[in-house]
Amino acid sequence: MKTNKKRTNGKGSATFLGENREKPWGARITIGKDINGTAIRHYIDTFETELDALVCLENYHKEPYPLYIKEDKYNRIVTFPKKPYPLVAVKDPHADIVEKVKRDNYTFKQLFEKFQDIKMLTKEEEQLEKIHHTRPKNKPFGRCYCLALKTAFNNSKPLHDRVYKELRTSDFMKHLENSGKGNDPQRQMVNLYLNLDKFALEEDIIEKGYAQFINITTNSKKEIKNSKNQTIKKEKLFSYEQIDYLWNFTPKSTGIQLHQKQEREQFIRDFWLMLLYAGTRADELLSVYTANVFLDKNYFIGGLKTEAGINREIPIHPAVKHLYEKYYNPNNEFLFTQPNGKRIDYNYYLYHYQYNFKDLHTEISQHTAHDARHTLRTELKKLNIKDIIINAIIGHSNDDVGDDVYTHISIEEKLEAIKLVTYKKSNNLYIFDSNQQQKTGTN
């Protein structure tokens, strides 16, 4: 006759459940007592042999994990053991356990699909951002960023059917090295892996993320080094001669519709100069509302993408103020508006850059609008402007200072700093101190 084999110290028992069962032995523990003092028990699992059940009990008490039990059973418990078990009350324990097993075995593709549902914009939300420049607060990524993530996912097909929690740094690196992709696609893929790791950690799908340890060098001067969960790369900067080229710009369009072509050519030139002296991202500047441009006070309000960048006061450099005046029309909703009244968005800019500018101005055609942002940051660094002021202007966060310090950099301080930018070779080194609000020059 089979008997229940109890263990000492109230650590459960191996219980025989009857003949004709595939797994007749259960690992049972007492999770509490009801109002009458009757023990309420729970089976951790069932096994083929008594020994397996005893081993289960031993292992469980060494490393307890949450147990799913029915809500009504949990609600009957009045007193718990001296050391309560980690219990999770659910309506349907079986369904929750199945979901946990599924989560533990999510493939790369399944994880991305879940990430896409929760974090990325739907098609309808993308349209709202494109037209009205708004998106839900719970969706951290903009339209262009989502597109880059989708492209990176499509470029990661060899990883799609791999169980995500089993992927290691070497797996990611091997795929990147064998992908045959250039610098930008590889950076997009690394960025995707970092985001998936963060999401999987938030959802308890993995216990450790390995994408942060990716450390590879691509075939050119640009590098990807993510030892601290960051992508580090060398950007192309505008030279002083190239900036002079923009200032002394002459349209080169020919053929039919000459006036329209030259206007669009001129717009690209104006836009790049404004970026070089503002430091915004291209889409940030294109999305500025006319009502947020204060020409009399020499600043505008703009910013996208990060909390550090949203709704910040951005100084207007005196050298390009006339360009803001050129595009400013109080009757338009946005600063940059097409002849048909619609906002000039990034796609419009990119189209005319490709077809009405790039091939005509080979002296600067290797650059992108984003290079202007890094050029300004580098120039401000050369002038020894403090990082906290630089970041306040271009919208980067400050890891080493409190938010209160960062958000209270005044527009006057930003204007004083930005006025120092001339993009001219000089022997002078200017030091701008945000506390003293003064500048000194040394030879």
N, C-alpha and C positions, 0 to 999 in steps of 0.2 A: 504494500500500500504506500502510495506517495504521500509525503508530508511537506508542510511549509517549513523551510529552513530559515529561522530567524537569525538576525545578526545582532550583535551587542550594541549598546548605546543608542537604541532607537533609530538605527540607520537602515531600516527597511528589511525586507525578506524576499527570498526566492520562492515564489508561490506556484504550485502546480495547478493548472487551470482545467485539466481533464484530458481524457484520451481523444483520439481522432482529430487532434489539432496539429497543424504543420509546425507551430511553435507553442508547445504546451506549457512553457515556463515563463512566468512574468516577474519582472523586477518591480516590486511594489514598495512604496513609501507612505508614511502617514503625514499628510500635509496640514492637519489641524483637527479640531474637535467641534462638534455642533453644540447647540444649546443644552442638549441632554448629556453631554460628555462623551458621546459616541465618536469613535475615530473615523475620520474622513480620509480615505486612502486614494492613491493615484498610481497607475501603472506607467512607469517610465517607458517600457518597451517589453516585447515578448521575444522568447528565444527557443531554440531547439533543445538546449540542454540546461540543466540546473546550474552548471558551472558558468555558462555564458551569462546567465542572469546575475549570479553573484559577482562576476567580473564587472558587469554594467554598474551595479550598485557601488562597488569599490571605486570605480573611475568617476562616477557621478559625484560622489562625496568629496573626491579630491578636487574636482573642477566643476562645480554646479553651473548649469546653464538654465535659461528660462524654460518653464514648462507651460504648455498651453492647456488650460482646463476650461470647462464650460462655466459660463457666468453664474448659473443657478447653483452649481456645486460650490463655487468660490464664495457666493453670498451666504451659504450655510455655515461657513467657518466662523466660529465665535472666538476660539483661542488657537493661537499658532504655536508651533514648537519654539523652544528657547532660541534656536537659530532658524528662523523661517526660510523656507525654500523660495527661490525666485519664481513667482507664479504670474502668469499672464492670463487674465480672464477674457475669454472671447465667446462669441455666439456659436461659432462652428470651429472647434479645434482642428478638425481634419483639413478644412479649407485653408486655415492659416498655416498649418504645417506644410501643406502642398506648396503654398505660395513661398514659404521660406526656402524649401528645397529648390524651387524654380529660381529664386533670387541667387542662391548659392551657386547655381550653374548657368547664370546668364552668360550668353556668348557676347563677344564684342558688339555684334550687330544688335542683339536684344537690348544691351545696355544703352547703346546710342539711341535706339528708338524710344526708350523710356526717358532718356535725357532730352531728346527732341520734344517729346510731349510736354514735359514739365518746364524746361528752361528756354526753349527756342520759340520764335514767333510763328504763328500760323500764317497762312497765305492772306487771310483777312487782316490780321494784325500788321503784316508787312505793308499792305496797301495803306492802312491808316498812318503808319509811320512815314511812308513815302509822300502822301498827300498832305497830312496835317502835322506831321513831325511829332507824333505822340505814340507812346507804347505803354502797355500795362506795367505797373510797378514791379510785379513779380517776374517779369521777363528781363533779365539783365543784359541781353545781347541785342544789338541793333541788326537791321536788315543785312548790311554788308558783312557784318561779323558772322551772322548765321549762314550766309552763302559760303563764306570761307570754311566754316566748320563742315558743311555738307560736302564741299569739294574735297576736303581732307579725308572725310569718311569714305568717299568714293575711291580715293587714292590708296585706301588701306584694305582692299579686298582680301588679300591673303590672311588678314587677321579676323575677318568677319565671323568665322565659325569657331574660333578659339574661345574656350571658357575664360572669361575676363580675369577672374581671380587667380588664374594659373599663369597669366602673362607676367614676364619679368623684364627688367631693363634690357637684357641681351636680346629678347624677342623683338622689342620695339626697335632697337638699334639695327638688328639684322634686317628688319623690313625696310628701314630707311635707307640703309646702304645698298640694298638690292632693288630699290624701287625705280631707279633710273630717273628720278625726279630732280629738278633743280633746287636752288636755294629757297625760293619763296614757297613752293609746294611742301618742301621738307619742314620749313618753319610752321606752316599751317598744320601739318600733321602732328608735330610736337605739341603745338598749342591745343589741338583736339585731345591728345592723350592726357595732358595736364588737366583739362576740364573734365574729362571722363573720370579720372582718378579722384578728383575733388568731389564730384557728384556721387561716385560709388562709395566713398568714405562717409558722406553725409547720409546715405541711405543704408549704411551697414552692409553693403554688398561685398566689400573688401575690408581687410584690417590694415593694409598698408599699400600705399601708392608707389609705383616704381618708375613712373614717367619722369619724376623730378630728378632722377639720376642720369638721364640721357645726356651724353656729352660727346658730340660728334663735330667734326669740322667738314664743311662742304667743300666743293671744288674751287671756290673763289675766296675772296678776302672776307666774306661774311661768314660768321660762325654762329653755331647754336651751342650754348652751354647752359644747362639747366640744373646745376647742382643745388640751387636754392629756389627751385620752382619758378625760375624766370628764364626768359629767352633773351640772350645777349647777342647783339649783332652790330656790325659796323655799318653805318649809313653813309651814303654819298652826300657830300656837302656842296652847295653852290660856292664857287670861287668868287673872289671880288670882281674878277674880269667878267664872269658870267652875269653877275648882278648888274655891272655897268652895261652889259649888252642889253639887259632888259630895260634899263633906264633910257638907253639911246635906241630904242626899238623902232624899226621901220617895217610895216606890213609888207609881205612878199607875195600875197595872193594875186593870181591872174585869172583871166578867162571870164566866163559869164557870171552873173550875179556877184560882180566884183565887190560892190559896196557891202553886201551881206557877209561875204567871206572875210573881208578885212575887219569888219566889226567883231566877228567872232574870234578872229586872230588877236585883235586888240584886247578882247575880254580875257583871253587866256593869259596874256602878258600882264594885264592889270591885276588879275586874280593872284598870280604868282607873287607879284610885288607885295600885295596886301598880306599874303601868307608869310612872306619873309620878314615882315615887320610886326606881325601879330602872333605868330607861333601856334595858331589853331590848327586843328585837323581840317582837311578840305571840306568835309561834310558839315563841320561846325560852322564855318564861315558862310557856306551856301545856305544854311538854315537860320541865319540871323533875321529876326523880325525887325521891320523898319521902326516900330515903336520902341525897340530896345537899342536904337542907335542915338546917342546923345552927342551930336557934333559940337554943341556949345561947350560941353565939358570934356571933350576929347576921349570918350570911351564908348564901348558898346557892351551889351550883356549877351553872352552866348555860352556854348559849351554842351557837349554830349558825352556819352559813353561811360564815364566814371563819376562817382559822387564828388570827387575832387574837382571835376571839370564843369559840372552842371551849374548854370546860372552864375557864372563868375564875371566880374568886371574886367574887361580886356582893354588896355590902353590903345589909343590910336596915335601912331607915330606921326609927328608933324610932316615928315617927308611924303607920306601917302594919304594925308587927310583929304587932299583934292580928289583922290580916287573914290573915297567914301562919299564925298559930295556929288561926284559924277553919277553914282548909282543910286543915291538916296532920292526917293520919291515918296512923300508922305501919303500919297494915295494908294501905294502898293503895300500889300501885307508883308512881303519879304524884301530885303535889301536887293537881292539879285532876282530879277524877274524877266521872263522871256517876253518877246513882243506880243504874244497871245495872252499875257497876264498870268501864266502859270509860273510857279517857282522854278528857278534853275536848280535842278538836282544834280547829284553826282554823275548820273548816267549821261545827262546833257553835256556836262563839262567834259567827261571822258570822250564822248563821241567827237566833239569839236577839237579837243586836243589831238586826237588820233588823225583826223581828216583835214583839219584847217590850221595845224600848227607844227606838229612833230616833224614832218618831212621838210618843212620850209626853214626850220631853225635848228639845224644840226649842231650848232655851237652849244646848245643846251638841251638837246633832245634826249640825252641819256638820263635826265632827271625826271622825277615825279613830283607831284604837289607835296607829297609827304616829306620830301627832302628839305623843303623850306622850313618846316617845323624844327628839324634837327639842326639846320644851319643857324637859326636864331638862338637856340639853346647853346650851341657851341660858341657863338659870338658873345653872348651874355657871360658865359664862363670865362672867356678870354678877358673880359672887362672886370672880372673878379666880383661880379654881382652875386650876392648871397643866394644859395640854393633855394631858401624859403621864398624869396622874391621871384626867382626864375619860375619855380613851380606854381606860384600864385598867378603868374602871367599866362603860362602855357597849359596849366590845368593838370599837372602831375601831382600825385599825393606825396606827402612828406612822411617817411617812415620814422624819422627820428625826432619829430616835433609833434606837439599836441594839436588837435584840430582847431582849438581856440586861437592859437598863435597864427596858424595858417590862414584862417578865414578873416582875420583882422588886419591883414596887409591892406593898407588903404590904396585907393586909386591914385592918390598923389605920389605915393612911393613907387607904384608901378610906372607911372608916367616919367618920373625922374630917372628910373632905370632904363626904360625903353628909349628915351631921348639920347642916351649915350651911344646907341647903335648907329654907326655910319657906314659900315661895311667898307671902310677905307683902311689902308695900312697906316699904322701910327706907332710912334715910340712911346706914347703915353699909356700908363696903366691906371685905370680909374677904379677906385674902391668905393662902393656904395654901402653904407651902413644903415640898415632899416631902423635902428634905434635912434641914431643921431640925425637921420634925414639930411645928409650932406654928402658931397663927393670931394675927393682929393685927387690930385694928379701928381704923378712922379715921372721923371724922365729916365 
